[in-house]
Amino acid sequence: MEASTLAETAQECLQREFVEETVLHVSVGNFLFACEFINKPLHAVELFFLATPLRGSLKKGIDPEMGVNQIIEGVKYFSWNEIKLIKKGELHGIFNYLTDRSKIDDLRGYFKL
């Protein structure tokens, strides 16, 4: 990790990741919730914030940590109707906590997935 990234806040990290991976500059709003996912050997803690696009056009960027082994195949906005068509097992685990998928920004707390 570069020294500059070691001092990043979570909000600054999110802004940088958006630019790197989607070419969008965003404003980071309120913290919403956290998710912990453990599926050995993977252990991830994700922080979810509201984010609003400021400038740029949504397009595929890169993941600098992956070097030549890029895994980002594409980026796009999904409508709630499109999300409803995705198989449950292919959705992020947080959707298991929603009765209405469009209410994701109402979630608060800590979720173990």
C-alpha positions in Angstrom: 0.0 0.0 0.0 1.2 3.5 -0.7 1.8 5.8 2.2 -0.9 8.2 0.9 -3.6 5.5 1.1 -2.6 4.5 4.7 -3.9 7.8 5.9 -7.2 7.7 3.9 -10.5 8.0 5.7 -13.2 5.5 4.6 -14.9 8.3 2.7 -11.7 9.2 0.8 -11.1 5.6 0.0 -14.6 5.2 -1.4 -14.1 8.3 -3.6 -10.7 7.0 -4.9 -12.2 3.5 -5.6 -15.1 5.0 -7.5 -12.7 6.9 -9.8 -10.4 3.9 -10.3 -13.2 1.4 -11.0 -16.0 3.4 -12.5 -14.4 6.7 -13.6 -17.0 8.5 -11.6 -16.3 11.3 -9.0 -18.7 11.0 -6.2 -19.8 12.9 -3.1 -19.9 10.5 -0.1 -22.9 11.0 2.2 -24.0 9.4 5.4 -22.8 6.0 6.6 -25.6 3.4 6.3 -24.5 0.0 7.5 -21.7 -2.6 7.7 -21.5 -6.2 6.4 -19.2 -8.9 7.5 -18.7 -11.9 5.1 -16.7 -14.9 6.1 -16.2 -17.7 3.7 -12.7 -19.1 4.3 -10.2 -18.0 3.2 -12.1 -14.8 2.6 -13.0 -12.5 5.4 -14.4 -9.1 4.4 -15.9 -6.2 6.2 -17.8 -3.8 3.9 -18.9 -0.3 4.8 -21.9 1.2 3.0 -22.4 4.9 2.5 -24.7 7.0 0.4 -22.8 8.2 -2.7 -23.9 10.7 -5.3 -22.3 11.1 -8.7 -20.7 14.5 -9.2 -18.9 14.3 -12.5 -17.6 11.8 -15.0 -19.4 9.2 -17.1 -19.9 5.6 -15.8 -17.5 3.3 -17.6 -15.2 0.4 -16.8 -12.1 1.4 -14.9 -9.4 -0.7 -13.4 -8.5 -2.2 -10.1 -4.8 -1.1 -9.6 -4.3 -3.9 -7.0 -5.0 -6.6 -9.6 -2.3 -5.5 -12.1 -2.6 -7.5 -15.3 -5.2 -9.9 -13.7 -8.2 -7.5 -14.0 -11.5 -8.9 -12.9 -13.8 -5.9 -13.6 -15.8 -7.0 -16.7 -18.1 -4.0 -16.9 -20.1 -1.5 -14.9 -23.7 -0.3 -15.3 -26.6 1.1 -13.4 -29.4 -1.4 -12.5 -33.0 -0.4 -12.1 -34.9 -2.1 -9.2 -36.8 -4.1 -11.8 -33.6 -5.4 -13.3 -32.3 -6.3 -9.8 -35.5 -8.3 -9.1 -34.6 -10.5 -12.1 -31.2 -11.5 -10.7 -31.2 -14.9 -9.0 -31.0 -14.7 -5.2 -27.7 -16.6 -5.1 -26.1 -14.1 -7.4 -27.1 -11.0 -5.4 -25.1 -9.4 -2.6 -26.1 -11.1 0.7 -27.5 -7.8 2.0 -30.5 -8.3 -0.2 -31.6 -11.2 2.1 -32.4 -8.6 4.7 -34.8 -6.7 2.5 -38.5 -7.3 2.0 -38.4 -4.6 -0.7 -35.1 -4.3 -2.6 -35.6 -0.6 -3.2 -35.3 0.1 0.6 -31.6 -0.7 0.8 -30.8 2.9 1.8 -33.1 2.4 4.9 -30.9 -0.3 6.3 -28.9 0.5 9.4 -26.6 -1.6 11.6 -24.2 -4.5 11.3 -25.0 -7.6 9.2 -23.2 -10.9 9.2 -23.5 -12.5 5.8 
